[in-house]
Amino acid sequence: MKLARRFRPAALLATAGLVLTALTGVAAPATATAPEHGDGDVILNLFQWTWDSVAAECTSTIGPAGFGYVQVSPPQESIQGTAWWTSYQPVSYKIESKLGTRAEFAAMVQTCEAAGVGVIADAVINHTTGADGGSGIGVAGSSYGVDSFPGIYSAADFNDCRTNISNYNDRYQVQNCRLVSLQDLRTGSEYVRGVIAAYLNDLISLGVSGFRIDAAKHIPAADLAAIKAKLSDPDVYWVQEVIGAAGEPITESEYVGTGDVHEFDYARTLKSRFDGQISQLSTIANGLLPSAQAGVFVDNHDTERNGETMNQSWGAKYILANTFMLSYPYGSPSVYSGYRYTNTDAGAPGATATSVPDANCASSSWTCTQRWTEIAGMVGFHNQVDGTALTNWWDDGANHIAYGRGNQGYVTINNGASAVTRMYQTSLPAGTYCDVVASDDCSVSYAVSSSGTFTATVPAYGALALHVGATTTGGANPGTPSQSQVAFAVNASTVWGQNVYAVGNIPALGNWTPSAGFALSSASYPVWTGTLSLPAGTSFEYKYVKLDGSGTVVWESGANRTATVGSSGTVTLNDTWRS
């Protein structure tokens, strides 16, 4: 399923001092329908970031850039050690890890929710630590042995095969034997399923939006379906790590019944094409999972290390691959943000056996791709063109491609060693557009003619991206976005002390935080009105809320409303409160 922007009953809704969450046990008003997440479905994978660091980044960068979700590293207690992979060797289901405490995790989810960003937790449920780990004490103080995890598992809770997988063409071995010596859980057992489901339900109660299921290939698809059926929200989003390989009996398609599946062949193809010729990218989806069930990425924490895909060391080509992923209509994209290393086992910069320091984007050690102008610009592009078809594909048969997304956006990518100048044919309306790859302040812009053409020089190993949500006046100050007036009018009866706000998924509407929304006037009561200036071409979602002085919020019912600001004039929204 395509990663939907939605709100879960157990999610954390932060307003001015008001938190309606499973943490507090305070129920939302019976008439309330809470908002969807953020501006889009793009996931940001913040590998080995502490909970405090993620929270701060949600507010400062992730939410404003339009990411819909942030994926965090495994939150459960693991073995001690400085290597990154120790986080994937759990010893208990306590939400106490090297990355922070349970309270810090809960606070992070709340903070990210308030910024319009859902949290996806990396869930390690195939195994515990294993024979190589012997016995010891976890990072939160839990004792463990090879067959003994007090209060959780004993020898009977692991599969009978006690040897490592040696033949990936043998389904039994892959799903019942040990993955690199890790103890393989008996996921066919109702008891084991119940323990795993309880852990995931605990995370759901803290407000997580979904899960990345680690090592899903090593768990029978039927077992995963049975575990998911036990969840308090059985429709919660999850994406499964199924590393398919030609000729192997276990395939990605087996797992689509419970959620999305990571499409590793997509990332492998990106590496092959950007290392050769990109003209063939027009058919990249051929033979892959259906778009609505595919999770796509340029790299992740495993593939950046094993050479299976590109990684940040590819420089400009890495940026181009992300530009393609965020603009081409296939799958739910995930942008990876990790840290630089020389030893592939190395943990995050400054990691100790029991803790990891906060991420520091001022340091060259952390990649912080979410702060790169090109990445942030393309996330906005992706959100703007969501749901539109591929149009106007053009290529030179080698390393220069260009294509549109309906009449909403246009991209050209030059994977060659020389700059290229040409006229491009688009389906964009006439106007002056900001190049969101080149800058975040519209300092580079292009005029599209009434016939949809424009001429540009694309630098070597460079790209250009235009969309209708980033336009300019084209006048004396072309860097100033043209503005249109949005006139809100909603017929809404209130009680004494209540005011009505328009709240939505853009900063001008509070990023779904009611107290930061756009306050409407009661001068024409019971019709509440207000006029807001927004950049031409802006598409947004919104709902109306009633907010009183104590911070009590009442959301109108129904789906999120949507509107798009035209290129000029006034957009008038005549609505009636939905009770």
URPEFEN-V281324 format. One record per residue. N is the residue number from 1. RES is the residue in one small letter. SS is DSSP state (2 for helix, 1 for strand, 0 for the rest). PSI is psi in degrees with one decimal (* if undefined). OMEGA is omega in whole degrees, 0 to 359 (none if undefined). Layout:
N/RES/SS/PSI/OMEGA ; N/RES/SS/PSI/OMEGA
This chain:
1/m/0/144.0/178 ; 2/k/0/138.9/180 ; 3/l/0/109.2/184 ; 4/a/0/145.7/173 ; 5/r/0/112.0/183 ; 6/r/0/170.6/181 ; 7/f/0/136.1/181 ; 8/r/0/146.6/182 ; 9/p/0/-31.5/183 ; 10/a/0/4.0/185 ; 11/a/0/163.2/181 ; 12/l/0/122.6/179 ; 13/l/1/110.3/182 ; 14/a/1/129.3/170 ; 15/t/0/-165.1/181 ; 16/a/0/90.6/178 ; 17/g/0/5.3/182 ; 18/l/0/124.7/177 ; 19/v/1/115.0/179 ; 20/l/1/94.2/188 ; 21/t/0/168.5/175 ; 22/a/0/-19.3/179 ; 23/l/0/-43.1/184 ; 24/t/0/-20.0/184 ; 25/g/0/4.5/179 ; 26/v/0/121.9/183 ; 27/a/0/147.9/175 ; 28/a/0/154.0/178 ; 29/p/0/145.0/185 ; 30/a/0/-28.1/182 ; 31/t/0/-0.9/187 ; 32/a/0/139.5/168 ; 33/t/0/110.4/188 ; 34/a/0/162.9/188 ; 35/p/0/163.9/172 ; 36/e/0/168.0/181 ; 37/h/0/136.4/162 ; 38/g/0/-150.2/184 ; 39/d/0/-10.1/186 ; 40/g/0/-173.0/184 ; 41/d/0/7.6/182 ; 42/v/0/131.5/177 ; 43/i/1/137.0/171 ; 44/l/1/118.2/181 ; 45/n/1/100.6/180 ; 46/l/1/92.3/186 ; 47/f/0/123.0/176 ; 48/q/0/30.2/171 ; 49/w/0/138.5/176 ; 50/t/0/160.1/182 ; 51/w/2/-39.8/179 ; 52/d/2/-38.8/179 ; 53/s/2/-41.7/179 ; 54/v/2/-43.9/181 ; 55/a/2/-47.4/180 ; 56/a/2/-38.1/182 ; 57/e/2/-32.7/176 ; 58/c/2/-44.2/183 ; 59/t/2/-43.3/187 ; 60/s/2/-32.4/192 ; 61/t/2/-51.1/190 ; 62/i/2/-49.6/178 ; 63/g/2/-53.1/180 ; 64/p/2/-31.1/180 ; 65/a/2/-16.8/179 ; 66/g/0/8.6/173 ; 67/f/0/138.7/178 ; 68/g/0/-28.8/188 ; 69/y/1/154.1/171 ; 70/v/1/130.1/176 ; 71/q/1/129.4/182 ; 72/v/1/157.7/180 ; 73/s/0/165.4/185 ; 74/p/0/128.1/183 ; 75/p/0/-3.7/185 ; 76/q/0/161.7/179 ; 77/e/0/136.2/181 ; 78/s/1/179.8/174 ; 79/i/0/162.2/176 ; 80/q/0/155.9/178 ; 81/g/0/156.2/183 ; 82/t/0/-21.1/183 ; 83/a/0/148.3/181 ; 84/w/2/-34.6/186 ; 85/w/2/-8.6/175 ; 86/t/2/-26.6/178 ; 87/s/2/-15.9/182 ; 88/y/2/17.2/175 ; 89/q/0/80.1/185 ; 90/p/1/152.4/175 ; 91/v/0/-11.6/175 ; 92/s/0/176.1/178 ; 93/y/0/19.6/172 ; 94/k/0/138.8/177 ; 95/i/0/67.5/179 ; 96/e/0/112.5/186 ; 97/s/1/-178.3/176 ; 98/k/0/-16.5/184 ; 99/l/0/-6.1/176 ; 100/g/1/175.4/183 ; 101/t/0/171.6/176 ; 102/r/2/-44.4/180 ; 103/a/2/-39.8/179 ; 104/e/2/-35.6/177 ; 105/f/2/-47.2/180 ; 106/a/2/-41.8/179 ; 107/a/2/-36.7/178 ; 108/m/2/-46.9/181 ; 109/v/2/-44.0/180 ; 110/q/2/-44.9/181 ; 111/t/2/-43.1/180 ; 112/c/2/-41.2/177 ; 113/e/2/-43.4/180 ; 114/a/2/-25.7/178 ; 115/a/0/5.3/180 ; 116/g/0/21.0/185 ; 117/v/0/123.2/175 ; 118/g/1/157.1/181 ; 119/v/1/127.9/175 ; 120/i/1/124.0/183 ; 121/a/1/134.8/173 ; 122/d/1/114.6/187 ; 123/a/1/119.4/179 ; 124/v/0/99.4/186 ; 125/i/0/0.2/179 ; 126/n/0/-28.3/192 ; 127/h/1/171.8/167 ; 128/t/1/-173.6/169 ; 129/t/1/167.4/191 ; 130/g/1/-156.6/186 ; 131/a/2/-37.6/181 ; 132/d/2/-27.2/180 ; 133/g/2/-19.3/179 ; 134/g/0/-128.7/179 ; 135/s/0/161.8/180 ; 136/g/1/-158.8/181 ; 137/i/1/129.8/179 ; 138/g/0/175.6/185 ; 139/v/0/-18.2/179 ; 140/a/0/10.9/175 ; 141/g/0/2.5/179 ; 142/s/0/137.2/177 ; 143/s/1/153.7/179 ; 144/y/1/156.6/172 ; 145/g/1/177.4/184 ; 146/v/0/-44.0/181 ; 147/d/0/16.6/186 ; 148/s/1/112.5/175 ; 149/f/1/87.1/191 ; 150/p/0/130.1/179 ; 151/g/0/-3.6/182 ; 152/i/0/-68.3/187 ; 153/y/1/149.6/170 ; 154/s/0/-175.6/186 ; 155/a/2/-35.3/183 ; 156/a/2/-13.5/183 ; 157/d/2/5.6/177 ; 158/f/1/153.3/180 ; 159/n/0/155.2/186 ; 160/d/0/-30.2/179 ; 161/c/0/122.0/183 ; 162/r/0/22.3/177 ; 163/t/0/163.9/179 ; 164/n/1/153.3/176 ; 165/i/0/127.8/179 ; 166/s/0/-17.6/184 ; 167/n/0/105.0/182 ; 168/y/0/-1.0/172 ; 169/n/0/1.2/179 ; 170/d/0/104.3/183 ; 171/r/2/-42.2/181 ; 172/y/2/-48.4/181 ; 173/q/2/-46.5/185 ; 174/v/2/-34.7/186 ; 175/q/2/1.8/180 ; 176/n/2/-18.1/181 ; 177/c/0/179.4/187 ; 178/r/1/130.9/171 ; 179/l/1/113.2/183 ; 180/v/0/52.8/174 ; 181/s/0/3.6/181 ; 182/l/1/140.2/182 ; 183/q/1/118.7/186 ; 184/d/1/117.9/183 ; 185/l/1/145.3/179 ; 186/r/0/79.1/185 ; 187/t/0/-5.7/172 ; 188/g/0/-10.5/180 ; 189/s/0/134.1/178 ; 190/e/2/-35.4/179 ; 191/y/2/-48.5/181 ; 192/v/2/-42.7/178 ; 193/r/2/-41.4/180 ; 194/g/2/-39.4/179 ; 195/v/2/-44.4/180 ; 196/i/2/-44.7/180 ; 197/a/2/-37.5/179 ; 198/a/2/-39.4/177 ; 199/y/2/-47.2/180 ; 200/l/2/-37.3/178 ; 201/n/2/-33.9/176 ; 202/d/2/-44.0/178 ; 203/l/2/-38.3/177 ; 204/i/2/-39.4/180 ; 205/s/2/-24.3/177 ; 206/l/0/-3.2/172 ; 207/g/0/9.0/181 ; 208/v/0/149.6/182 ; 209/s/0/-20.1/183 ; 210/g/1/-171.1/187 ; 211/f/1/145.6/165 ; 212/r/1/116.2/185 ; 213/i/1/106.4/181 ; 214/d/0/142.6/175 ; 215/a/0/37.4/182 ; 216/a/2/-30.9/179 ; 217/k/2/-26.2/184 ; 218/h/2/6.0/177 ; 219/i/0/126.4/177 ; 220/p/0/139.9/182 ; 221/a/2/-35.5/180 ; 222/a/2/-35.0/178 ; 223/d/2/-41.2/178 ; 224/l/2/-39.9/178 ; 225/a/2/-39.4/180 ; 226/a/2/-38.1/177 ; 227/i/2/-44.8/182 ; 228/k/2/-32.6/180 ; 229/a/2/-19.7/180 ; 230/k/0/-2.5/185 ; 231/l/0/150.6/178 ; 232/s/0/-26.7/172 ; 233/d/0/87.0/185 ; 234/p/0/-9.3/177 ; 235/d/0/9.1/181 ; 236/v/0/145.1/180 ; 237/y/1/137.6/164 ; 238/w/1/150.8/178 ; 239/v/1/134.7/191 ; 240/q/1/135.8/178 ; 241/e/0/99.5/177 ; 242/v/0/102.6/184 ; 243/i/0/92.4/182 ; 244/g/0/152.1/177 ; 245/a/0/144.8/183 ; 246/a/0/132.0/175 ; 247/g/0/-11.1/180 ; 248/e/0/149.5/185 ; 249/p/0/-25.6/182 ; 250/i/0/123.2/185 ; 251/t/0/158.2/179 ; 252/e/2/-36.2/186 ; 253/s/2/-20.2/179 ; 254/e/2/-22.7/191 ; 255/y/2/-0.5/185 ; 256/v/0/-11.3/180 ; 257/g/0/-20.7/182 ; 258/t/0/-9.7/181 ; 259/g/0/-165.5/179 ; 260/d/1/163.3/178 ; 261/v/1/135.9/177 ; 262/h/1/127.5/182 ; 263/e/0/89.7/183 ; 264/f/2/-31.3/180 ; 265/d/2/-27.1/176 ; 266/y/2/-48.8/180 ; 267/a/2/-38.4/178 ; 268/r/2/-39.7/180 ; 269/t/2/-39.9/176 ; 270/l/2/-45.1/179 ; 271/k/2/-46.9/182 ; 272/s/2/-44.6/183 ; 273/r/2/-43.6/182 ; 274/f/2/-13.8/173 ; 275/d/0/-6.1/180 ; 276/g/0/-104.0/180 ; 277/q/0/133.0/186 ; 278/i/0/-4.8/182 ; 279/s/2/-29.1/182 ; 280/q/2/-1.0/179 ; 281/l/2/-15.1/179 ; 282/s/2/-22.6/181 ; 283/t/2/24.9/186 ; 284/i/0/-29.1/184 ; 285/a/0/-8.8/182 ; 286/n/0/126.3/178 ; 287/g/0/-0.5/179 ; 288/l/0/177.2/177 ; 289/l/0/155.3/174 ; 290/p/0/143.7/184 ; 291/s/2/-40.0/184 ; 292/a/2/-9.9/182 ; 293/q/2/7.2/185 ; 294/a/1/129.0/168 ; 295/g/1/124.7/186 ; 296/v/1/155.5/181 ; 297/f/1/160.1/172 ; 298/v/0/-40.0/176 ; 299/d/0/164.9/171 ; 300/n/0/-172.3/188 ; 301/h/0/-28.5/177 ; 302/d/0/-51.9/189 ; 303/t/2/-24.4/177 ; 304/e/2/-21.8/182 ; 305/r/2/-33.1/185 ; 306/n/2/1.2/176 ; 307/g/0/6.0/182 ; 308/e/0/-28.2/182 ; 309/t/0/-179.1/171 ; 310/m/0/167.6/170 ; 311/n/0/-178.6/187 ; 312/q/2/-19.4/179 ; 313/s/2/-11.3/177 ; 314/w/2/-5.8/174 ; 315/g/0/-125.9/186 ; 316/a/2/-36.8/181 ; 317/k/2/-31.9/177 ; 318/y/2/-41.9/177 ; 319/i/2/-41.7/179 ; 320/l/2/-40.0/179 ; 321/a/2/-41.0/176 ; 322/n/2/-36.9/177 ; 323/t/2/-44.1/178 ; 324/f/2/-49.7/183 ; 325/m/2/-40.1/184 ; 326/l/2/-5.0/181 ; 327/s/2/-19.8/183 ; 328/y/0/137.0/186 ; 329/p/0/76.3/175 ; 330/y/0/125.0/172 ; 331/g/0/172.9/173 ; 332/s/1/114.7/190 ; 333/p/1/147.7/176 ; 334/s/1/123.0/177 ; 335/v/1/133.4/184 ; 336/y/1/136.3/177 ; 337/s/1/111.4/182 ; 338/g/0/-131.4/181 ; 339/y/1/161.0/181 ; 340/r/0/149.7/185 ; 341/y/0/160.6/171 ; 342/t/0/-32.1/175 ; 343/n/0/121.5/185 ; 344/t/0/-17.1/176 ; 345/d/0/-11.0/189 ; 346/a/0/133.5/174 ; 347/g/0/-177.3/180 ; 348/a/0/152.3/181 ; 349/p/0/125.5/178 ; 350/g/0/5.9/182 ; 351/a/0/141.8/172 ; 352/t/0/-175.6/181 ; 353/a/0/-23.2/186 ; 354/t/0/0.2/183 ; 355/s/0/160.5/176 ; 356/v/0/132.3/177 ; 357/p/0/161.0/176 ; 358/d/0/145.9/177 ; 359/a/0/148.6/183 ; 360/n/0/100.0/182 ; 361/c/0/-10.5/175 ; 362/a/0/-11.9/180 ; 363/s/0/143.3/179 ; 364/s/0/-8.0/181 ; 365/s/0/-29.1/181 ; 366/w/1/134.7/183 ; 367/t/0/-39.4/177 ; 368/c/0/48.6/182 ; 369/t/2/-27.6/181 ; 370/q/2/-17.6/180 ; 371/r/2/-5.2/178 ; 372/w/0/135.7/181 ; 373/t/2/-44.2/183 ; 374/e/2/-41.7/182 ; 375/i/2/-49.3/180 ; 376/a/2/-41.2/179 ; 377/g/2/-39.4/182 ; 378/m/2/-26.1/173 ; 379/v/2/-43.2/176 ; 380/g/2/-40.3/177 ; 381/f/2/-48.8/181 ; 382/h/2/-45.1/181 ; 383/n/2/-38.2/182 ; 384/q/2/-40.1/187 ; 385/v/2/3.2/183 ; 386/d/0/130.2/177 ; 387/g/0/-2.9/180 ; 388/t/0/157.7/183 ; 389/a/0/159.4/173 ; 390/l/1/129.6/181 ; 391/t/1/161.6/170 ; 392/n/1/38.4/178 ; 393/w/1/135.8/175 ; 394/w/1/142.8/171 ; 395/d/1/161.5/181 ; 396/d/0/10.5/182 ; 397/g/0/3.3/183 ; 398/a/0/-99.4/190 ; 399/n/0/22.6/177 ; 400/h/1/119.4/180 ; 401/i/1/157.9/176 ; 402/a/1/147.1/181 ; 403/y/1/158.8/179 ; 404/g/1/168.5/171 ; 405/r/1/93.9/185 ; 406/g/0/-136.9/175 ; 407/n/0/23.3/185 ; 408/q/0/-26.4/184 ; 409/g/1/166.1/180 ; 410/y/1/138.6/183 ; 411/v/1/143.3/168 ; 412/t/1/139.0/184 ; 413/i/1/128.7/179 ; 414/n/1/104.7/180 ; 415/n/0/23.4/181 ; 416/g/0/167.0/185 ; 417/a/0/-0.7/180 ; 418/s/0/148.6/176 ; 419/a/0/151.7/181 ; 420/v/1/132.0/176 ; 421/t/1/129.4/177 ; 422/r/1/168.5/173 ; 423/m/1/132.6/181 ; 424/y/1/141.3/177 ; 425/q/1/121.6/182 ; 426/t/0/176.2/170 ; 427/s/0/17.1/180 ; 428/l/0/147.8/171 ; 429/p/0/156.6/178 ; 430/a/0/141.9/179 ; 431/g/1/-179.8/178 ; 432/t/1/125.2/190 ; 433/y/1/143.1/175 ; 434/c/1/139.1/171 ; 435/d/0/103.9/187 ; 436/v/0/-10.7/174 ; 437/v/0/-36.1/186 ; 438/a/0/-34.1/185 ; 439/s/0/163.3/176 ; 440/d/0/6.3/181 ; 441/d/0/14.0/179 ; 442/c/0/29.5/178 ; 443/s/0/-13.4/174 ; 444/v/0/122.4/182 ; 445/s/1/161.1/182 ; 446/y/1/141.2/178 ; 447/a/1/124.5/176 ; 448/v/1/129.6/184 ; 449/s/0/173.4/179 ; 450/s/0/-19.7/177 ; 451/s/0/4.2/175 ; 452/g/0/13.8/181 ; 453/t/1/154.8/170 ; 454/f/1/156.8/180 ; 455/t/1/136.3/182 ; 456/a/1/156.1/172 ; 457/t/1/118.3/180 ; 458/v/1/124.0/184 ; 459/p/0/163.3/175 ; 460/a/0/136.4/182 ; 461/y/0/47.0/181 ; 462/g/1/173.6/181 ; 463/a/1/166.9/178 ; 464/l/1/137.4/181 ; 465/a/1/128.0/179 ; 466/l/1/143.9/172 ; 467/h/1/160.3/188 ; 468/v/0/-11.9/176 ; 469/g/0/-3.4/180 ; 470/a/0/85.5/181 ; 471/t/1/167.9/179 ; 472/t/1/169.8/179 ; 473/t/0/-26.7/183 ; 474/g/0/7.7/181 ; 475/g/0/-143.3/184 ; 476/a/0/-28.3/180 ; 477/n/0/77.3/186 ; 478/p/0/-11.0/179 ; 479/g/0/-5.0/181 ; 480/t/0/117.5/180 ; 481/p/0/139.2/176 ; 482/s/0/145.8/186 ; 483/q/1/146.3/172 ; 484/s/1/157.2/181 ; 485/q/1/127.5/176 ; 486/v/1/115.8/182 ; 487/a/1/111.1/177 ; 488/f/1/139.3/173 ; 489/a/1/119.2/181 ; 490/v/1/129.9/177 ; 491/n/1/109.1/186 ; 492/a/0/119.5/176 ; 493/s/0/140.4/182 ; 494/t/0/168.4/172 ; 495/v/0/166.0/183 ; 496/w/0/131.3/179 ; 497/g/0/-13.8/180 ; 498/q/0/143.9/171 ; 499/n/1/159.4/182 ; 500/v/1/134.2/180 ; 501/y/1/147.1/166 ; 502/a/1/123.0/185 ; 503/v/1/136.8/183 ; 504/g/1/-163.8/190 ; 505/n/0/17.9/177 ; 506/i/0/156.8/183 ; 507/p/2/-37.5/181 ; 508/a/2/-19.3/178 ; 509/l/2/19.2/171 ; 510/g/2/4.4/182 ; 511/n/2/44.3/177 ; 512/w/2/11.5/175 ; 513/t/0/111.1/188 ; 514/p/2/-45.6/183 ; 515/s/2/-17.8/179 ; 516/a/2/6.2/181 ; 517/g/0/-172.4/183 ; 518/f/1/112.1/182 ; 519/a/1/131.7/179 ; 520/l/0/156.3/182 ; 521/s/1/143.0/178 ; 522/s/1/12.3/184 ; 523/a/1/-28.9/181 ; 524/s/1/27.9/183 ; 525/y/0/138.1/10 ; 526/p/0/7.4/175 ; 527/v/1/121.1/179 ; 528/w/1/133.0/188 ; 529/t/1/161.5/175 ; 530/g/1/150.0/179 ; 531/t/1/129.6/184 ; 532/l/1/138.0/176 ; 533/s/1/129.4/178 ; 534/l/1/152.3/178 ; 535/p/1/140.1/177 ; 536/a/0/139.8/179 ; 537/g/0/-5.8/181 ; 538/t/0/127.7/171 ; 539/s/1/138.4/183 ; 540/f/1/161.3/174 ; 541/e/1/149.0/182 ; 542/y/1/162.0/171 ; 543/k/1/167.5/176 ; 544/y/1/145.1/176 ; 545/v/1/154.5/172 ; 546/k/1/128.6/185 ; 547/l/1/128.7/178 ; 548/d/0/178.5/186 ; 549/g/0/-21.0/180 ; 550/s/0/-3.7/180 ; 551/g/0/2.7/179 ; 552/t/0/130.5/184 ; 553/v/1/135.8/171 ; 554/v/1/117.6/178 ; 555/w/1/142.9/171 ; 556/e/0/158.3/183 ; 557/s/0/179.4/175 ; 558/g/0/178.0/181 ; 559/a/0/162.1/176 ; 560/n/0/138.5/174 ; 561/r/1/156.7/179 ; 562/t/1/152.4/177 ; 563/a/1/156.5/176 ; 564/t/1/131.6/179 ; 565/v/0/129.3/179 ; 566/g/0/177.2/182 ; 567/s/0/-19.0/178 ; 568/s/0/168.4/177 ; 569/g/0/-162.1/184 ; 570/t/1/135.3/173 ; 571/v/1/121.6/182 ; 572/t/1/125.2/181 ; 573/l/1/104.8/178 ; 574/n/1/104.6/187 ; 575/d/1/163.4/174 ; 576/t/1/131.4/180 ; 577/w/0/132.4/179 ; 578/r/0/110.2/184 ; 579/s/0/*/none
